[in-house]
Amino acid sequence: MSQATALSARMCQGTFFIEGRIAMDNKVEILAPAGSVESLNAAVAAGADAVYMGGSRFGARAYADNPGEEELLRAVDFVHVHGRKLYLTVNTLLKDSEIDELYGYLLPYYRQGIDGIIVQDIGVAEYIRSYFPDLPLHASTQMTITGAAGAAFMKRQGVMRVVPARELSLAEVAAIKRETGLEVECFVHGALCYCYSGQCLLSSLLGGRSGNRGQCAQPCRLAYSIGDGRPADLMSLKDLCAIDLIPELIEAGIDSFKIEGRMKQPDYVYTVVSMYRAYADLYYEKGREGFAVDTRDRERLYTAYRRRGYCDGYYKRHNGKDMISFSRPQGKEEPPQRRTFEIQEKINGNLILSPGNRAKLELEHKGSKTVCEGMAPEQALKQPLSAERIEKQMRKTGGTQFVFDRLDIRMDGELFLPMQALNELRREGLGRLEESLLSPYRRTEDEAAHFTPDEEGRAVVQKSETDRPAVMAVSVMNAEQLKAAVSAEEIRAIYVDSGMLMPAVEETLRSLVQKAGESGKEVYAALPYIFRSPTAEKFERKYALLLEVFDGVLVRNWESCEWLEGKGYDRKIISDANIYVFNRYAKQFLKKTRIESYTAPAELNAGELKELGVSDCTFVAYGYQPVMVTAGCVQKTTGRCTHSDGLTYIKDRYQKKFAVKNCCEYCYNIIYNSSPLVLLNQRKEINSLSPASIRLDFTTEDAKEMQKITALYTDAFIKEKDIRTPDMDFTKGHFKRGVK
């Protein structure tokens, strides 16, 4: 027997090891999307093990046909009767004014037995841990978990399952499972975002529709151009189809295959789920040697939804031109079919009838048994009931979730019983059986923590005597900007981009930071937006520099936090705006970490920031805001990759230019807004919030521009002068309008 054949034999037994990786005791879960009850029915009929679904609020697909409370409660029961699971999506950011409404929203689903909650907001995670401590918590892909370190961090916060970033390789996914033991849920089919999920403000800042609030307008799917080039779908990725990778995905330790598509039709859900069900089963039956995807089945998958073409995602690549659609694919998708998806559980029953004794119906399904009694039959005088007629009547289970597989009828003599009595007995028996199947899922409110609106976490705005922030700070990208920041007298804190932590500029960096320290300024290293394993390895060599040169660090992801924790880092840690603090429970979450201070999120308006209380945080008042952090590389996509940090500019259909910084050392791109945030005329409103510091973010500006902007903000916020905004194209961001 060859090694591969032996491996296949062990796989069929369900427990085995592969190349030192984890043992697989359970089959992979097929997890289906459901944007409506019809799609839910289609998913279960197609063989899904679990379904993820949003309710009427707080879900990342605000425009799906999400069910109301009663409908969703019935959906929970429906999947449980059929031995499946339902995970509720609460994967948006909640404002402080909304967070107390979460208890009443979740409680009915908690009682009903919901199987898990998918969350993005760290405040929501903290809230659920406080009030529903036994409710399984899943970290959404919107949390941007990009490695085992980030997953381990979430595990300590009570998360039992992670949905890592879709940009991860198979090796990185396997490391999460191997090093943390958490359940790992990965996307295998459907749309791919160009941006790391949770790191996109493009739709929000351009049109006010926030992806973090479930309302993304997908401006990335529009055409963009570089230079004088023709507009193309530069940021529109092909859809994911990983069905050929099923053996490798399972062997990497993935627990759940997630299919994207809560906005798609039921027929799409049925087709895709049934394919992944069939081919996952094929792998378990025949192993790698017997696994092959039929060409006709692959084409069925493609035609179920044909929009941009398909690729196998990031599992075996970091990025690439062949992942981009560029133009609409040829061919037609299959028109939606008007199918009715129904599924009934097969049950066994015994009906016992004897004169003078109450009719007895015994029902059994997968070990669950129930017995009920009805009217006593009488000795027939004229027309006795035949067993055939009784069986025909009892098998009328249409409209229920059950169908008789075996029904034994035991009659003692010639009997009579009204049909209505048989109907009532059947209804009562099926109802009791359903309840016996559902009762193990039910919870009581006593199992949840007692809820009272939490006033303790509400921050009170503390105003200084001068009613202005104490610290003026800047973030800089290069040595020229750093030099200008060091020489600016009123600047008290400087954040230095991680791109400057290079041997080629280390001497200059040390010299400038020393001068900053001598003038009483604090200097922080702004760590990368994405901190995957290769980046962590590079920072092992840079750690001594962090300790020797900087007063602290600015972190932008959970992987950085876990890495610093493991190093025993004891300097100040501040989180950036993309670690979203939308509510007081998010503040409470941060108190359990090493993060000492945070940066106000870009999507809250002045009133919402006041309600949250930002006297303990940094407020960004100027700068080209990052609208995307992406594993995609615009230079590589267009054949212009220089393999060194630099700037590219893309233009939208209105000829607005967006700077794209390629961070080659850490292999990601940052796309900045076309216009800078300028809040010079909002001095009084900002000062009334009393943030701990005001930060000016410099990206593409040269030293002269930086000095001019710094002087204007110094005059406005330090010297309290009324300053006229320069004649330039700018935005006020969400400070006035906010997001829905």
N, C-alpha and C positions, 0 to 999 in steps of 0.2 A: 504494500500500500504506500503510495507517495505521500509526501508531507502535506500536500494540498488536499488529497483525498481524506487523509486522517483528520485534517482541520475541519473539512466539511462534515465529517461524521460527528465530531465533537460539537459543531455548531447546531446540528439537528437535535442534539440532546439539550441545548439551551444554556449550558454553562461552559465557558471556555476562556482561555487567555490568548491574546495575540500580541506578540512582540513585547511581552512584559506589561501590557496594558491591563485595564480593569477586567474583572470577570463580568460576564453578562448573564444575569439571572432572569431578567425580564425582557420581553420583546419591546422594541421601540414603540412609543405612542405615536399614532397618527393624529395630529391636532389640526382641526379644520376651522376655517373662518365662518362666521355666521352674522351677516348684517341684517338678517330678518328671520322670522320663524320659518319661512319656506326654505331658506338656506340651511337652517338648523335641521329640518327634516331630511333634506337632501344629504347632509353630512352624515347623519346617523344611518340612513339607508345605504350609503356608500361604504360604510364600515369604519368610520372615524371612531377612535377610542375616546376622544375628547373634543370639545368645541370651545372656542373663545368668542365672547360676545359682549357687546356693550349694552348698557341700559339707557335710560332716558337722559342721563347726565354723566359728565366727567370722563367720557370715552374719547379716544383719539380719532374716531370716525364720526364726527358730529353730523355728517350728512347721510349716513347709512339709515336704513329703515329700522332703527333700533326699537325694541319692544318697550312698552310701558311696564309698570311694576307687576300687575296681575299676569300679564302675558309672559314675563320673564320668570315669574315664580312657577308657572305651569311648565315652562321650558326646563327648569331645574328638575322638576319631577319627571318630565318626559325622558331626559337623558338617564336619570337614575334608574327608572324602571327597566331601561334597556342596558343597564350595566356600564354606562358611559359617564363622562365627567363634563362639567361646565365651569369654565374659568371666566370671571367677570373682569372686564377691562375698566380700570379706573386710572388710566395711563395718561392723564394730562396734569398740568400744573394748576393747583388750586390757590386762589387768592385768599387772604386772611378772612375776608368777609364771607367766604364760602365754606371754610373748613369745618365749622361747627355743624353744617348741614349734612356732613358725611355720615354721622352716626345714624340718623333717621333714614338716610338713603340705604345704608348697608344692612341695617338690622333685619328687615324682612328676608333678605337673601341669606343672611347668616343663619337665621332660624330655619330656613327651608333646607339648608345644607349645601350651599355653594361650595365648590371644591377648591377654589383658590382665587386670589385677587392679583391682577397684573398692574403694577404701579410704576410710574416714572418719578413722581414727586417724593423727595426724601421726607418732606413733611407728612405726606400721606402714609408713607411707610411707618414713620414714628407714631402717627395717630392710630393706625391699625394695630400696631404692637401694644399700644396703651389700652385700647378699648376692646379689641377682639384678638387677644393674645394667642388663641389656638387656631386662628384662621391662616391657612397657608398663604405665604406671601411670595410673589414672583417678581423679580426685577426685570422690568421691560427693557427691550433693546434701546428705548429712549434714554436709559440711564448711561449709555455709552460704556458698557463694561468691555474692556479690550484685552483682558488677560486674567490669569489666575490670581494676581494680586488684587485686582478690583473685585473679583468674585469672592475672595477670602474676606475682604473688607465687608462686603454685603452679608456674608454668612454670619459675621459677628453681630450684625444688626438684626438678625432674625430672619433673613431671607432664606427660603428653602430651595428656590429654583432661580436660575439666571437665564435670561435670553441675551446672549452676548451680541456685540456689534456684528453686523453681517459681513464686515470687512476682514474677519479673522480667517486664518488658514486652518486646515485640518489639524495641524500640529498644535496650534494655539488652543483650539477647542479641546483637543485631547488633554492638554496640560491643565485646563480648568477642571475637567472631571477628575483627573488623576491626583491633582494637588489639593483639591477642596472637598471632593466627594459630594458636591452639590448636584442636584438635578440640572441638566443642561438641555435647553430647548433651542433649536436652531432652525432658521428658515431654510426650506428646501425648494420652494416654488412660489413664483409671483413677482410682483414689482420690486425693484431695487431703488433705493434712494441714492442720489449722487453724493449726498452729505452723510457723514456719520450721524445716525439718528440721534436726535436730541441736541445736536450742535448746529441747527439751522434756524436762522432768523430772516431768510430771504423773503419768504411770503409775508412774514410779519411786518418787516420794515418797509417793504415796497407797497403793500396793499392793506395792511392791518389785519390780515387773516393769519393767525398764528398756528403753526404746526404743533407747537407745545400746548395748544388748546383745542386740537382736533379739527382745525379749519384750514389746513394748508391748501393754497390755490395752485401749487405746483408750477411756479414761474420757471423753475429749472428745466421744465420740459419744452420751453420755448427756444427759439433759435438765437444763438449768440455768434459773434464773429471776432476774429483777431486781426488787427491791422486793417488792411483793405480786402481781407478775405471774404468769401461769401458766407452768409449766415448758415449755421448748421446746428444740429442738436448736440452741441459740445458737452452738455451736462445731462443728457438723457440716456440713462443706462438701459440696455436690453433687460428683459425680464429674466428671472432666475428659473432654471430647470435643472435640478440636480438628481434626476431619477437614475441616471447611469452611475452615480456615485454612491448609491445606497449601501453597498457592502463596506466601502471605506468610511462612510458616515457612521454606520452602526459600530464598526470596529474602533472608531475614535471615541466611543463611549457616549454618544448623543442619546439622551433619554426620550426626546420628543421631536418629531419632524413637524415643523410648523409651516402651514400653507397660508400664504398671504391672499387676501381677497374679500374683505368684509363689504366692499362696495360692488362686488360682482354678483352675477345672477346665480340662482340655485343650480341651474344646469351645469355651469362652470364648476361649482363646488362639487357636485356629484361626480363629474368626469375626472377631475384632478384627484379627489380623495380616493376614488375607487382604484385609480392607477397606482398611487403610492401604497395603498393597502395591498393590492395584488402583488406588487414587486417586492415589498418588504416581506410578505409571506413567502414569496418565491425564494428569497435569500435564506430565510430560516429553514426552508424545506431542503434546498439543494446546495446551499453554500456558495462560495465564490465561483467554483468550477461550473455550477449549473446556472449561474446568474447571467442573463442577457436580456436586454430590452428589445422587444419586437419593434421593427421600424414602423409598423402601422400604429402601434400604441403610442410611440413617440409623436407621430404626426397628429394623432387624436389630441394629445396634450397641447401641441402647438396651435391647433385650429380651435381649441376651446376658447382661446383668447389670444388673438393675433394683433399685436399693437406695434411693438418695437423690434421683434425678433427675440431670440433666447440665447443665453450663455449659461455656463455652470458656476457663475459667481466668483467669489474670492477664495474659494477653498484651496485652489491650487495656483493662485497668482495674487500679486499685490494690487495690480491695476493693469490697464492695457487698452490700447486702441480698439481691440476687437470686442470690448465690452460696451462700447458706445454705439447707439443706434445710427447717428448721423442723419438718416432719412427713414421715412416710414417703410416698413417691410412690404414686400409683395405678397399677394395671396389674401384670401378672405377667411375671417373667422367663421366658425359654424354659427348660424343663427340660433338664438336661445330656443330650446324646445319647451313647450308647455306641458311639463310632466307633473304628475302628482306623486310625491314621494311619501310612501307609507311603510311602516315597519311594525310588525306585531311579534310579541314574544310567544314562543310555543310553550304551552303549559299542559300538564296532565291533570285529569280529574276523575273522581269516583262519585257517582250519584247513587244513593242508596234509598230505595223506596219500599216501604212495607205498610200494610193497612194498620191504622191506629197509631203509628209512630211518625214523628215529625220527619219530613224529608231532610236528608243530610247530604251536603255537597262538600267534598274534600278536594282541595286544590293544592297543587305543588309546582314550584318553579325554582330550579337551581338551589334546592335545599330549603327554600322558604315554603312553609306549609300553613294552610289555614282551613278552618272548618266552620260552616255555618248551617243553620237549620231553618226550615220553612214550614209551610202548612203540611199537616198530615194527610196523606192520600186516603181515599176511601175505597172500599171494595166496589168494583164496577158492576152496575146492574144491567146496563145495555151495551155501551160502546167503550170497551177498555182501551187505554192508551197502549200503543205499540212502542217497543223499545226504539224502533226506527224514528217514529214521530217525535218521541222525547229527545232523542239525540239531535235531530234536525233543529228543534227549538233551542236546545241548550248551546248549540254551536253558533248561534246568531250573536257573535261578539263584535260585529262591525261597529266602528265608532269608539272602540276601546283599544288598549295597547296589547291585547292578548288574543290568541287564537289557540283552540284546542289541538294538541298533537294527538294525545290519546285520551279518550273519554270512555270509561267503563260504566255501564248502567246495570245495576243489580235490582231486579224487581221480584217481589215475593207475591206471586199470584196476579190476577187480573185487577188492575187498579184504575182509578180515575183521579185526576188532579187538573184544575183549571190551568190553561196556558199562562194566564196572568201570574199564577203562583210560581210557575217555573221561571218566568221572566224575572220576577222579584228575587227569587233564590239565586239566579245567575248573576244579577246585578250586584246583590249584596256580597256574594262570594268573590267576584272579581274586584269589588271595591276593597274588601278586606285583604285580598292578596296584594293589591297595589299598596295598601297602607303598610303591610308587613314588609314589603320590599323597600319602602321609603323611610320607615321609622328609624333605621340605623343612621340615616343622614341628618335627621332633625336635631337641632340644638335649641336650647332655651336661652332666654335673655339673661338668666342667672349665670350662664357660662361666660357671658361677656362682662367686662368691667362696668361698673355703674358710671353713667355719663352725666356730667354737669358741664356747661360751657366753661372753658378754661380761661379765666381772666389773668391768671398768674403770668402767662407767657406774653401778654400784651405789653409791648414796650411803651413807656411814656417818653415823649420827646423831651429831652433835657436841653434847655437852651443856655448858652453861655451868656455872660453879662453883655457881650458885644453882639450876641445873636449871629455868630458866624462860625464856620468850621475852623478847627484849630490847625489843620495841616493842609498844605498844598502839595500835591504829588504829581509826578509824571511817569509815564512808561516810555521807554526808548528802545529802538531797534538796532542801532549801530553806534560806533564810536563817536561819530560827528555829533549825533544827538545827545549822547551821554556827556560829552564835553560841554555842550551848551547847558545841559541840566545842572551840571556841577557848578557852573559859573553863575547860575540864576539864584540870586540871594534869597528870594522868598520860597523857593522850592525846598521842602523839608524831607521828602521821601522820593526815592527813585526806584523804579522797577526796570530791571535790565533783561531784555529778551534772551532766551537760552541760546539763540543763534550766535551770541557773542562769547559763549563759553568754549572758545576754540583756541588751540595752541598758538595759532598765528597772531591772535590779538590779546593773548593772556597778559603780556607785559603792559600793554596799553590799558587794559581793563584794570589791572591791579593798581596802576598809578592813579587813574582817574577815581577809582573807588576810595583810595586812600585820601585823596584831596577832598572828596565828598565827606568822608568821616571827620576830617579835620575841621570842616566848616559846620559840623553838627547835623549833617544829613544822614538818614538811614537809607541803606541800599539793599534791595531785595532781588533775588534771581527769580525771574518769571519762567517757571518750568514749562516744558512743551504741552501743547493742547492734547496731544495723544502720547501715551506713555506705554507703548507695547514692549514686549520682551527685548528686542534689539536696542531700544532706547534706554531701558533700564540697565542693560549691559554697558552702554556707553557712559551712563551716569555713575557707574561704579568707579570709573576712572576719573570722573569729575567731582566726586564727592568731597575730596580733600579741598578742592577749590571752593566749593560751597561753604565749607566750614571756615576756611581761612579768610575769605573775602567779604562774605555777605552777612547782613544782620538777620536775615530770614529768607523765606521763599514765598512765592505766589503759586498756588497749585490750581490746576484746571481739570483734574480728573481724580478718580478714587484710586487708581493705580499708583499715582505719585504719593498719595497719603499713606498707602500701605507700605510702599517702598521706604519712605522716610521713617515710618514706625519701626520697620524691621532694622533700620540702621541706628535706632536709638537717637534720632535727631532731636536736639533740645532747643533749637532756635524758634523764632516766631514763624507761624504758618498762617497765611491769609489765603482765602479762596477767592477765585475770580468770579466774574458775573455769570459764566456759563455753568457753574455749580449753583443751580437755581435755588434761591431762598425766597419763596413766594409767600410764606405764611409763618406764624410763630412756632408751629411744630417743626418746621425745617430748622429754625434757630435752635430748638430743643435738641434736634438730631445732632447738630454740629457740636453742641456742648459735650456730647459723648465721644467726640473725636479730639484730635490734637489741633484742630483748626481754631485759632483764637479770634479771628475776625473774618468778615466776608465782604463781598462787593455786591452792591444793589443790582438786581436783575434789570435788563434793558426794557422789559415789557410791562412794567408797572408804571402807572401814571402818578402824578404828584399826590393826588388824594389817596391812592392805594399805598404809596410809600409812607405817607403820614400815618395811615392806619397800622401798617406793619411796624413802623418805628425804625428809623435807620440811623439813630444817633450812635450806634456801635459799629458802623460799617463805612466802607469807601463808596463814594458816588462818582461815577464817570460823567463828566460835564463837557468833554470835548473828544473828538476823534472819529476816524473812519472805522465804524463798528464792524467786527467780523460777522458776515452773514452766512458763511459756510466754512466748516472744517471738513475736508474730504480726503479720502485715500486716493482719489483720482488725481492725475497730474495733467494739467492743461497743456504744458509744454510737450510732454510725452505723447499725448493724444494727437497733437498737431505736428509731431515730428520735429520739434524744436528743443528737445530736452538738452540742457547744458550740464546737467549733473552737479550743479552748484546753486546755492541760494540766489534768488533773484526775483524780479517782478515781471509779470506779463499783464497786459490789459485786454479785457474782453469787453465787447460792446453789445448792448441789447438793441431791440428794434427801434428804440427812441434815440439811439446813438449815445446813450449814457455809458461812461467808462467805469468798469469795476477793476480795481487792482487785484491781481492774484499773486500771492507770495508763495513760491515753491520752497518749502523747508526740506531740502534734500537730505540733510543729515538724519532727520527723523521721518522722512518719506511721507509727508502729507502736504496739502495745499491749504492756504487760508484765502478765502475770497472776501474782500472788504466792500462795504457799501460804496455806491458811486458818489455820495455826498457826505461830508463830515457832520457829525453831531455838533451843534453849536448852541449853547444855552447861556450866553452872556446876558441876555435880557431877562433871564429867569432868576437873577441873583436873589431877589427877595424871597421868592417861593422856595428856592433851594436852601437858603440860609434858615428859613423857618423850619425845615426838616432837621437842621443841625446834624448833618452827617459828620462822622469822625474825621474824614478827609475828603477832599475833592481831587479827582485824578484827571489829568489830561493825557490822552493816549496819542502818541506820535508814531506814525508808520512811514508814509512816503514823503513827509516834509523834510526839507533840508534845514540846516542850522538857522538860516535867516528867517524862514517861515516859522520855525519853532520858537525863536526868540520873540517874534512879533505876537504870536498867539499867547505865549506865556505872559508877556507884558500886559496884554489886554485882560486876561483872567486875573492877573495880580491886581491890576487897577480896580477891577470890578469886585473881586471877592475879598481881597485883603485891604485895599484902600477905600472900598465902598464907593467908588465913583460910578456914575451912570455912563455906561459905555455903549456906543453905537456899534452894532454888528457890522463887520466889514462887508463891502459889496462883493458877495460871493454866493455860489450855490451851496446851500446847507440844509440840514434837516433838524427839527427839534425832537426827532425820534418819537418815543411814546410818552414823553414827559407830560404832554397835554392830552393826547387821545387815548393812550393805553390800548389794550386788546380786549375783545369780547370774552 
